[in-house]
Amino acid sequence: MARVRNPLVAVAAKGKAGTHLTGLITASHLLRELVGAAGP
């Protein structure tokens, strides 16, 4: 069985106090969200 790499992407929020890590998601999940947001 082949292994598939799915790197993690850091999600951060930038505010007056600086940048804070809010979570991690997989790259494929991020792409699905971006494509869905750009849909019709």
C-alpha distance matrix in Angstrom:
0.0 3.8 6.6 9.6 13.0 15.7 18.9 21.7 25.1 28.3 30.8 34.4 37.8 40.8 44.2 47.6 46.5 43.6 39.9 37.9 34.2 33.6 29.9 26.3 24.0 20.8 21.4 19.9 22.3 25.1 24.6 24.7 27.9 29.5 28.8 30.1 33.2 34.0 33.8 37.0
3.8 0.0 3.8 6.5 9.8 12.8 15.9 19.0 22.3 25.7 28.3 31.8 35.3 38.1 41.6 45.0 44.0 40.9 37.2 35.5 31.8 31.5 27.8 24.2 21.9 18.4 18.5 17.3 20.1 22.6 21.9 22.4 25.6 26.9 26.4 28.0 30.9 31.5 31.6 34.9
6.6 3.8 0.0 3.8 6.5 9.6 12.5 15.5 18.9 22.1 24.9 28.3 31.9 34.7 38.2 41.5 40.4 37.4 33.7 31.8 28.2 28.0 24.3 20.6 18.6 15.2 15.6 14.9 17.6 19.9 19.7 20.5 23.4 24.7 24.7 26.3 29.0 29.8 30.3 33.7
9.6 6.5 3.8 0.0 3.8 6.4 9.7 12.8 15.9 19.4 21.9 25.4 28.9 31.7 35.3 38.7 37.8 34.7 31.0 29.3 25.7 25.4 21.9 18.1 15.7 12.1 12.1 11.3 14.2 16.4 16.0 17.0 19.9 21.1 21.0 22.8 25.4 26.1 26.7 30.3
13.0 9.8 6.5 3.8 0.0 3.8 6.2 9.6 12.7 16.1 18.9 22.3 25.9 28.5 32.1 35.4 34.4 31.3 27.6 26.0 22.5 22.6 19.1 15.4 13.4 9.9 9.7 10.1 13.0 14.5 14.6 16.2 18.7 19.6 20.2 22.2 24.2 25.1 26.2 29.9
15.7 12.8 9.6 6.4 3.8 0.0 3.8 6.6 9.5 13.0 15.5 19.1 22.6 25.3 28.9 32.3 31.5 28.4 24.7 23.1 19.5 19.3 15.9 12.1 9.8 6.2 6.2 6.9 9.4 10.9 11.5 13.1 15.2 16.3 17.3 19.1 20.9 22.1 23.3 27.1
18.9 15.9 12.5 9.7 6.2 3.8 0.0 3.8 6.6 10.0 13.0 16.2 19.8 22.4 26.0 29.2 28.3 25.1 21.4 20.0 16.6 16.9 13.7 10.0 8.6 5.8 5.7 8.3 10.2 10.6 11.8 14.2 15.5 16.2 17.9 19.8 21.0 22.3 24.1 27.9
21.7 19.0 15.5 12.8 9.6 6.6 3.8 0.0 3.8 6.6 9.6 12.9 16.5 19.2 22.7 26.0 25.0 22.0 18.2 16.5 13.0 13.1 9.9 6.2 5.5 4.4 5.7 8.9 9.4 9.4 11.7 13.9 14.3 15.3 17.6 19.1 19.9 21.6 23.6 27.4
25.1 22.3 18.9 15.9 12.7 9.5 6.6 3.8 0.0 3.8 6.5 9.7 13.3 15.8 19.4 22.8 22.0 19.0 15.2 13.9 10.7 11.0 8.5 5.6 5.4 5.8 5.9 9.5 9.4 7.9 10.6 13.1 12.8 13.2 16.1 17.6 17.7 19.4 21.9 25.6
28.3 25.7 22.1 19.4 16.1 13.0 10.0 6.6 3.8 0.0 3.8 6.3 10.1 12.7 16.1 19.4 18.4 15.4 11.7 10.2 7.0 7.8 6.1 4.7 6.7 8.8 9.5 12.9 12.0 10.2 13.3 15.6 14.4 14.9 18.2 19.3 18.8 20.8 23.6 27.1
30.8 28.3 24.9 21.9 18.9 15.5 13.0 9.6 6.5 3.8 0.0 3.8 7.0 10.2 13.5 17.0 16.5 13.9 10.2 8.7 6.0 5.6 5.2 5.7 7.4 10.3 10.9 13.8 12.0 9.8 13.2 15.0 12.9 13.4 17.0 17.7 16.6 19.0 21.8 25.1
34.4 31.8 28.3 25.4 22.3 19.1 16.2 12.9 9.7 6.3 3.8 0.0 3.8 6.6 9.9 13.3 12.8 10.1 6.5 5.5 4.4 5.1 7.0 8.8 11.1 14.0 14.5 17.4 15.7 13.2 16.4 18.2 15.8 15.9 19.7 20.2 18.6 20.8 23.9 27.0
37.8 35.3 31.9 28.9 25.9 22.6 19.8 16.5 13.3 10.1 7.0 3.8 0.0 3.8 6.5 10.2 10.3 8.3 5.6 5.4 6.5 6.5 9.6 12.1 14.1 17.3 17.7 20.3 18.2 15.5 18.6 20.1 17.2 17.1 20.9 21.1 18.9 21.2 24.3 27.1
40.8 38.1 34.7 31.7 28.5 25.3 22.4 19.2 15.8 12.7 10.2 6.6 3.8 0.0 3.8 7.2 7.9 5.7 4.3 6.4 8.9 9.9 13.1 15.4 17.5 20.4 20.4 23.2 21.4 18.4 21.1 22.9 20.0 19.4 23.1 23.6 21.0 22.9 26.3 28.8
44.2 41.6 38.2 35.3 32.1 28.9 26.0 22.7 19.4 16.1 13.5 9.9 6.5 3.8 0.0 3.8 5.4 5.3 6.2 8.1 11.3 12.1 15.6 18.4 20.6 23.7 23.9 26.6 24.6 21.7 24.5 26.0 22.9 22.4 26.1 26.2 23.4 25.4 28.7 31.0
47.6 45.0 41.5 38.7 35.4 32.3 29.2 26.0 22.8 19.4 17.0 13.3 10.2 7.2 3.8 0.0 3.8 5.5 8.3 10.6 14.2 15.3 18.9 21.8 24.2 27.3 27.5 30.3 28.3 25.4 28.1 29.8 26.6 26.0 29.7 29.8 27.0 28.8 32.1 34.2
46.5 44.0 40.4 37.8 34.4 31.5 28.3 25.0 22.0 18.4 16.5 12.8 10.3 7.9 5.4 3.8 0.0 3.8 7.1 8.7 12.5 14.0 17.6 20.6 23.5 26.6 27.2 30.2 28.3 25.7 28.7 30.4 27.4 27.1 30.9 31.1 28.5 30.6 33.8 36.2
43.6 40.9 37.4 34.7 31.3 28.4 25.1 22.0 19.0 15.4 13.9 10.1 8.3 5.7 5.3 5.5 3.8 0.0 3.8 6.6 10.2 12.4 15.7 18.2 21.0 23.9 24.2 27.4 25.8 23.1 25.9 28.0 25.3 24.8 28.5 29.1 26.7 28.6 31.9 34.6
39.9 37.2 33.7 31.0 27.6 24.7 21.4 18.2 15.2 11.7 10.2 6.5 5.6 4.3 6.2 8.3 7.1 3.8 0.0 3.8 6.9 9.3 12.3 14.5 17.3 20.2 20.5 23.7 22.2 19.5 22.4 24.5 22.0 21.6 25.4 26.1 23.9 25.9 29.2 32.0
37.9 35.5 31.8 29.3 26.0 23.1 20.0 16.5 13.9 10.2 8.7 5.5 5.4 6.4 8.1 10.6 8.7 6.6 3.8 0.0 3.8 6.2 9.3 12.0 15.1 18.3 19.3 22.3 20.6 18.4 21.7 23.5 21.0 21.3 25.0 25.4 23.6 26.0 29.0 32.0
34.2 31.8 28.2 25.7 22.5 19.5 16.6 13.0 10.7 7.0 6.0 4.4 6.5 8.9 11.3 14.2 12.5 10.2 6.9 3.8 0.0 3.8 5.8 8.3 11.6 14.8 16.1 19.2 17.4 15.6 19.1 20.8 18.7 19.4 23.0 23.4 22.2 24.6 27.5 30.7
33.6 31.5 28.0 25.4 22.6 19.3 16.9 13.1 11.0 7.8 5.6 5.1 6.5 9.9 12.1 15.3 14.0 12.4 9.3 6.2 3.8 0.0 3.8 7.3 10.2 13.8 15.5 18.0 15.7 14.2 17.9 19.0 16.6 17.8 21.4 21.2 20.0 22.9 25.4 28.5
29.9 27.8 24.3 21.9 19.1 15.9 13.7 9.9 8.5 6.1 5.2 7.0 9.6 13.1 15.6 18.9 17.6 15.7 12.3 9.3 5.8 3.8 0.0 3.8 6.9 10.5 12.7 15.1 12.9 12.1 15.9 16.8 15.0 16.7 20.0 20.0 19.5 22.3 24.6 27.9
26.3 24.2 20.6 18.1 15.4 12.1 10.0 6.2 5.6 4.7 5.7 8.8 12.1 15.4 18.4 21.8 20.6 18.2 14.5 12.0 8.3 7.3 3.8 0.0 3.8 6.9 9.4 12.0 10.3 9.9 13.5 14.7 13.7 15.3 18.3 18.8 18.9 21.4 23.6 27.1
24.0 21.9 18.6 15.7 13.4 9.8 8.6 5.5 5.4 6.7 7.4 11.1 14.1 17.5 20.6 24.2 23.5 21.0 17.3 15.1 11.6 10.2 6.9 3.8 0.0 3.8 6.5 8.4 6.6 6.8 10.3 11.2 10.7 12.7 15.3 15.7 16.3 18.8 20.6 24.2
20.8 18.4 15.2 12.1 9.9 6.2 5.8 4.4 5.8 8.8 10.3 14.0 17.3 20.4 23.7 27.3 26.6 23.9 20.2 18.3 14.8 13.8 10.5 6.9 3.8 0.0 3.8 5.5 5.2 6.4 8.8 10.1 10.8 12.6 14.5 15.5 16.8 18.7 20.3 24.0
21.4 18.5 15.6 12.1 9.7 6.2 5.7 5.7 5.9 9.5 10.9 14.5 17.7 20.4 23.9 27.5 27.2 24.2 20.5 19.3 16.1 15.5 12.7 9.4 6.5 3.8 0.0 3.8 5.4 5.1 6.3 8.7 9.9 10.6 12.3 14.2 15.4 16.7 18.5 22.3
19.9 17.3 14.9 11.3 10.1 6.9 8.3 8.9 9.5 12.9 13.8 17.4 20.3 23.2 26.6 30.3 30.2 27.4 23.7 22.3 19.2 18.0 15.1 12.0 8.4 5.5 3.8 0.0 3.8 5.4 5.1 6.2 8.7 9.9 10.6 12.2 14.2 15.5 16.5 20.3
22.3 20.1 17.6 14.2 13.0 9.4 10.2 9.4 9.4 12.0 12.0 15.7 18.2 21.4 24.6 28.3 28.3 25.8 22.2 20.6 17.4 15.7 12.9 10.3 6.6 5.2 5.4 3.8 0.0 3.8 5.4 5.1 6.3 8.7 10.0 10.5 12.3 14.4 15.5 19.1
25.1 22.6 19.9 16.4 14.5 10.9 10.6 9.4 7.9 10.2 9.8 13.2 15.5 18.4 21.7 25.4 25.7 23.1 19.5 18.4 15.6 14.2 12.1 9.9 6.8 6.4 5.1 5.4 3.8 0.0 3.8 5.5 5.1 6.2 8.6 9.8 10.6 12.5 14.4 18.1
24.6 21.9 19.7 16.0 14.6 11.5 11.8 11.7 10.6 13.3 13.2 16.4 18.6 21.1 24.5 28.1 28.7 25.9 22.4 21.7 19.1 17.9 15.9 13.5 10.3 8.8 6.3 5.1 5.4 3.8 0.0 3.8 5.4 5.1 6.0 8.4 9.8 10.6 12.3 16.1
24.7 22.4 20.5 17.0 16.2 13.1 14.2 13.9 13.1 15.6 15.0 18.2 20.1 22.9 26.0 29.8 30.4 28.0 24.5 23.5 20.8 19.0 16.8 14.7 11.2 10.1 8.7 6.2 5.1 5.5 3.8 0.0 3.8 5.5 5.2 6.0 8.5 10.0 10.6 14.2
27.9 25.6 23.4 19.9 18.7 15.2 15.5 14.3 12.8 14.4 12.9 15.8 17.2 20.0 22.9 26.6 27.4 25.3 22.0 21.0 18.7 16.6 15.0 13.7 10.7 10.8 9.9 8.7 6.3 5.1 5.4 3.8 0.0 3.8 5.5 5.1 6.1 8.7 10.0 13.5
29.5 26.9 24.7 21.1 19.6 16.3 16.2 15.3 13.2 14.9 13.4 15.9 17.1 19.4 22.4 26.0 27.1 24.8 21.6 21.3 19.4 17.8 16.7 15.3 12.7 12.6 10.6 9.9 8.7 6.2 5.1 5.5 3.8 0.0 3.8 5.4 5.1 6.3 8.7 12.4
28.8 26.4 24.7 21.0 20.2 17.3 17.9 17.6 16.1 18.2 17.0 19.7 20.9 23.1 26.1 29.7 30.9 28.5 25.4 25.0 23.0 21.4 20.0 18.3 15.3 14.5 12.3 10.6 10.0 8.6 6.0 5.2 5.5 3.8 0.0 3.8 5.4 5.2 6.3 10.1
30.1 28.0 26.3 22.8 22.2 19.1 19.8 19.1 17.6 19.3 17.7 20.2 21.1 23.6 26.2 29.8 31.1 29.1 26.1 25.4 23.4 21.2 20.0 18.8 15.7 15.5 14.2 12.2 10.5 9.8 8.4 6.0 5.1 5.4 3.8 0.0 3.8 5.5 5.2 8.6
33.2 30.9 29.0 25.4 24.2 20.9 21.0 19.9 17.7 18.8 16.6 18.6 18.9 21.0 23.4 27.0 28.5 26.7 23.9 23.6 22.2 20.0 19.5 18.9 16.3 16.8 15.4 14.2 12.3 10.6 9.8 8.5 6.1 5.1 5.4 3.8 0.0 3.8 5.5 8.5
34.0 31.5 29.8 26.1 25.1 22.1 22.3 21.6 19.4 20.8 19.0 20.8 21.2 22.9 25.4 28.8 30.6 28.6 25.9 26.0 24.6 22.9 22.3 21.4 18.8 18.7 16.7 15.5 14.4 12.5 10.6 10.0 8.7 6.3 5.2 5.5 3.8 0.0 3.8 6.8
33.8 31.6 30.3 26.7 26.2 23.3 24.1 23.6 21.9 23.6 21.8 23.9 24.3 26.3 28.7 32.1 33.8 31.9 29.2 29.0 27.5 25.4 24.6 23.6 20.6 20.3 18.5 16.5 15.5 14.4 12.3 10.6 10.0 8.7 6.3 5.2 5.5 3.8 0.0 3.8
37.0 34.9 33.7 30.3 29.9 27.1 27.9 27.4 25.6 27.1 25.1 27.0 27.1 28.8 31.0 34.2 36.2 34.6 32.0 32.0 30.7 28.5 27.9 27.1 24.2 24.0 22.3 20.3 19.1 18.1 16.1 14.2 13.5 12.4 10.1 8.6 8.5 6.8 3.8 0.0
